């Protein structure tokens, strides 16, 4: 049971970023490996606002979402937009190079020391004999609310419908009078904010350092693939699957192999059910 | 200075082999392999363990490395080659990370993060240090030249034409009765074997390998060599690798002018520059320094009936 809570905590960190990754994939049809880089940007933005500037963590989190939204929008504008229409492999290579640049910009500015948030110490909460740290409760609830909110936004609001229409067929949406560039920009900003949220949550649970980039990119992408690329709900479920798999590995093999879980899960999913849990087959080139 | 030049050339030779191998996979066949560093690492450790724990000679270690590379490449290819571009990239990237993690954790086999000490060198006994360095360089360059010769040959044969056809549109060679999957598998495995061989050369050159030698930056440098040189052009990869190693190693000489930055920042700055250049090249000159030669079929001029006048 304790393990399940740990798994949920991991899932809570991964879920927003996995939803963001899948959102970018559905809009532009490429796997953005800079996901880990953006999460790291979020973590450092929240840390800067929290520890040196002394703001409360919620303000740091909101700031991180803003900074990340800006970073993702900027990267889309400067790096990815001129390359629209190139093959998925090329964009993937570019996104890896980008995440490499982001990681090293962070290292350049902040150094390689491990950082942590300035949080008051709190005792654990006790539910039915289970000791759960208060931070974990916060992390899980905030992530759940955010993921549900984005799900609701995509499903029920006009802008969400527009976003899905553009993702499905941009030229058709254009013909029907949807402002495609605006809708795409909105999607990019939502994705950026989600990366920022993941970055803040990851900082609560783990240490913040530039190496976070790869450590977080693989499980995030694994979660999105397990859930089925293009399905935000699937990405959230995928995050829970990855969280469970990581905890099981840590319990039964060795905690040091947690990092390999994402890869093994991706390999299994691609072998057995390439479209993921909730995905539909995507025509790809 | 002499010793430094020999060291840079040796590293460049190893990168040339890696770049040529990746150019076969990506440039000719269109396989997006981000696991370059995984095969490189596997070859280095396989060779190191064979020579140190089992007292094989250097050539034995090299062979073990190549066989290991072939097996790993074959298995990974069987698992993932049916997947298209970006999924293959994800799986190979994960493979490289996993290999590094395993070698970092299984101390009994690899020495873990402390590293594996390799005493065997591809040199003759009883010579001076600098003579040894030249001998290692000669071995590495021989490897690079052999690889280049093999690749130039491969790219020019009908076999290479099939690979290029698969890259452009796999339906066309499939329609002509070529088994696309087998061709891709072969291309991937040959590339993996060469990468593992490069790993073996590297291991016996540096003599101490730790999993930290095999991180993503190495893969980025190899990718940059191929992209800058020109995907699909084998000579381009050689030039690309030389350019990249020169930029990377040469930027050390800039350190005195960057005295206001600490070592960590200088190293970060180098990687920022490398990543940015890679993105810029992809955007503005995707065909690289040496574009792939165009293969336009030679169509005999249609004979026109002479005009009567």
Interface residues (C-beta under 8 A of the other chain):
Chain A: X30 X31 X33 X79 X82 X83 X86 X87 X88 X89 X90 X92 X93 X94 X96 X97 X98 X100 X101 X103 X104 X105 X107 X108 X111 X112 X214 X218 X221 X225 X254 X256 X257 X259 X260 X262 X263 X264 X266 X267 X270 X271 X274 X284 X285
Chain B: X30 X32 X34 X79 X80 X83 X84 X85 X86 X87 X89 X90 X91 X93 X94 X95 X97 X98 X101 X102 X104 X105 X216 X217 X220 X223 X227 X264 X265 X268 X269 X271 X272 X274 X275 X276 X278 X279 X282 X283 X286
